[in-house]
Amino acid sequence: MLDIMKRVFEDSSYELIEIQENFRKCVDQVYNLNGIKGLEEASANSKFIANIIKHESYVYRYSSKIEVFLDSYASKDNDYHEESYKSLVEKLENDALSIKKHNIYTNEKLSNILYVVLEQIVQAPNLPIKQCQNCGKYFIPSSRQDEIYCEFPDEKGKTCKEKGALETYKKNLKNVPALLEYRRSYQKKIMIVSRNKDNKQLKKDFDKWKKEAQAKIKLFKQGKLEEEKLYNWMLENK
């Protein structure tokens, strides 16, 4: 079976790569991810519809020959046949019951169904598609629309959102004067200790200073010590 599937993949890989590339181009254009200027303020839905209308676009090519079977409330009788007419009216009137209609889309090619799904997404302005600035994958933000990292886990189970937040935190810490002063003092002290290896008291004083300094930094990172106080301590004990 694996041999058969391998041959199927090899025979269709060119077409699959083409579909993937065209779909990526469509998403980039519709959500302005390609950096091309113009129509930035236009909605994703408007750009998607315009692409379908223009017959020379690849979106039109994948959006054609799709049959749609419209759902209707008349088909919901089996789900609510035990409910009385009065009960249904009251529940609908009080928003206690939400009956959703689901249309059925059919097409001989899976590639065309991809564009049907995308069409549903572009109609929701609160579901923007973004590109992760860490791994490059496309994602839909789970909370804030200005998110720049996805939540797909890597092989170790860590998400780009977690790694991105950690990197941002580290970059911010590098610009904290108190921590810069700590690193300068640390480098100076460790150099003196390494040049005076026979001086046990010097090593003991360094270890004591390092332990106290790191304890202060820990309090600062936990929000229990103000940066100014940490900075002053570093200056007084450098």
Contacts in CASP RR format, 6 or more apart in sequence:
PFRMAT RR
TARGET T0000
AUTHOR 0000-0000-0000
METHOD contacts of the structure
MODEL  1
MLDIMKRVFEDSSYELIEIQENFRKCVDQVYNLNGIKGLEEASANSKFIA
NIIKHESYVYRYSSKIEVFLDSYASKDNDYHEESYKSLVEKLENDALSIK
KHNIYTNEKLSNILYVVLEQIVQAPNLPIKQCQNCGKYFIPSSRQDEIYC
EFPDEKGKTCKEKGALETYKKNLKNVPALLEYRRSYQKKIMIVSRNKDNK
QLKKDFDKWKKEAQAKIKLFKQGKLEEEKLYNWMLENK
9 16 0 8 1.000
19 62 0 8 1.000
19 111 0 8 1.000
19 114 0 8 1.000
22 58 0 8 1.000
22 62 0 8 1.000
23 111 0 8 1.000
23 114 0 8 1.000
23 115 0 8 1.000
23 118 0 8 1.000
25 34 0 8 1.000
25 58 0 8 1.000
26 48 0 8 1.000
26 51 0 8 1.000
26 58 0 8 1.000
26 59 0 8 1.000
26 115 0 8 1.000
26 118 0 8 1.000
27 33 0 8 1.000
27 118 0 8 1.000
27 129 0 8 1.000
27 138 0 8 1.000
28 34 0 8 1.000
29 36 0 8 1.000
29 47 0 8 1.000
29 51 0 8 1.000
30 44 0 8 1.000
30 47 0 8 1.000
30 48 0 8 1.000
30 51 0 8 1.000
30 118 0 8 1.000
30 122 0 8 1.000
30 129 0 8 1.000
31 44 0 8 1.000
31 128 0 8 1.000
31 129 0 8 1.000
31 130 0 8 1.000
32 39 0 8 1.000
32 40 0 8 1.000
33 129 0 8 1.000
33 130 0 8 1.000
33 131 0 8 1.000
39 47 0 8 1.000
43 122 0 8 1.000
43 125 0 8 1.000
44 122 0 8 1.000
44 125 0 8 1.000
44 128 0 8 1.000
44 129 0 8 1.000
45 122 0 8 1.000
45 123 0 8 1.000
45 125 0 8 1.000
48 59 0 8 1.000
48 118 0 8 1.000
48 119 0 8 1.000
48 122 0 8 1.000
51 57 0 8 1.000
51 59 0 8 1.000
51 60 0 8 1.000
52 59 0 8 1.000
52 60 0 8 1.000
52 63 0 8 1.000
53 60 0 8 1.000
54 60 0 8 1.000
59 115 0 8 1.000
62 109 0 8 1.000
62 111 0 8 1.000
62 112 0 8 1.000
62 114 0 8 1.000
62 115 0 8 1.000
63 112 0 8 1.000
63 115 0 8 1.000
63 116 0 8 1.000
63 119 0 8 1.000
64 112 0 8 1.000
65 107 0 8 1.000
65 108 0 8 1.000
65 112 0 8 1.000
66 105 0 8 1.000
66 106 0 8 1.000
66 107 0 8 1.000
66 112 0 8 1.000
66 113 0 8 1.000
66 116 0 8 1.000
67 105 0 8 1.000
67 106 0 8 1.000
67 107 0 8 1.000
68 103 0 8 1.000
68 104 0 8 1.000
68 105 0 8 1.000
68 106 0 8 1.000
69 103 0 8 1.000
69 104 0 8 1.000
69 105 0 8 1.000
69 106 0 8 1.000
70 103 0 8 1.000
71 101 0 8 1.000
71 102 0 8 1.000
71 103 0 8 1.000
71 104 0 8 1.000
72 101 0 8 1.000
73 99 0 8 1.000
73 101 0 8 1.000
76 99 0 8 1.000
80 88 0 8 1.000
80 99 0 8 1.000
83 91 0 8 1.000
88 97 0 8 1.000
90 96 0 8 1.000
91 97 0 8 1.000
92 99 0 8 1.000
105 113 0 8 1.000
105 116 0 8 1.000
107 113 0 8 1.000
107 116 0 8 1.000
121 127 0 8 1.000
121 129 0 8 1.000
121 140 0 8 1.000
126 145 0 8 1.000
127 140 0 8 1.000
128 140 0 8 1.000
128 141 0 8 1.000
128 145 0 8 1.000
129 138 0 8 1.000
129 139 0 8 1.000
129 140 0 8 1.000
130 138 0 8 1.000
130 139 0 8 1.000
130 140 0 8 1.000
130 141 0 8 1.000
130 147 0 8 1.000
130 148 0 8 1.000
130 150 0 8 1.000
131 137 0 8 1.000
131 138 0 8 1.000
131 139 0 8 1.000
132 138 0 8 1.000
132 139 0 8 1.000
132 148 0 8 1.000
132 149 0 8 1.000
132 150 0 8 1.000
132 152 0 8 1.000
132 160 0 8 1.000
133 148 0 8 1.000
133 149 0 8 1.000
134 149 0 8 1.000
134 150 0 8 1.000
134 160 0 8 1.000
134 163 0 8 1.000
134 164 0 8 1.000
135 150 0 8 1.000
135 152 0 8 1.000
135 154 0 8 1.000
135 160 0 8 1.000
136 150 0 8 1.000
137 150 0 8 1.000
137 152 0 8 1.000
139 150 0 8 1.000
139 151 0 8 1.000
139 152 0 8 1.000
141 147 0 8 1.000
142 151 0 8 1.000
147 161 0 8 1.000
149 159 0 8 1.000
149 160 0 8 1.000
149 161 0 8 1.000
149 163 0 8 1.000
149 164 0 8 1.000
149 165 0 8 1.000
150 159 0 8 1.000
150 160 0 8 1.000
150 161 0 8 1.000
151 159 0 8 1.000
151 160 0 8 1.000
151 161 0 8 1.000
152 159 0 8 1.000
152 160 0 8 1.000
153 159 0 8 1.000
154 160 0 8 1.000
173 179 0 8 1.000
173 221 0 8 1.000
174 180 0 8 1.000
176 227 0 8 1.000
177 227 0 8 1.000
177 231 0 8 1.000
178 217 0 8 1.000
178 220 0 8 1.000
178 227 0 8 1.000
178 230 0 8 1.000
178 231 0 8 1.000
178 234 0 8 1.000
179 217 0 8 1.000
181 231 0 8 1.000
181 234 0 8 1.000
181 235 0 8 1.000
181 238 0 8 1.000
182 213 0 8 1.000
182 217 0 8 1.000
182 234 0 8 1.000
184 238 0 8 1.000
185 213 0 8 1.000
185 234 0 8 1.000
185 237 0 8 1.000
185 238 0 8 1.000
186 210 0 8 1.000
186 213 0 8 1.000
188 238 0 8 1.000
189 206 0 8 1.000
189 209 0 8 1.000
189 210 0 8 1.000
190 206 0 8 1.000
192 202 0 8 1.000
192 206 0 8 1.000
193 199 0 8 1.000
193 202 0 8 1.000
193 203 0 8 1.000
193 206 0 8 1.000
196 202 0 8 1.000
197 203 0 8 1.000
209 237 0 8 1.000
212 237 0 8 1.000
213 233 0 8 1.000
213 234 0 8 1.000
213 237 0 8 1.000
216 225 0 8 1.000
216 230 0 8 1.000
216 233 0 8 1.000
216 234 0 8 1.000
217 230 0 8 1.000
219 225 0 8 1.000
219 230 0 8 1.000
220 226 0 8 1.000
220 227 0 8 1.000
220 230 0 8 1.000
END
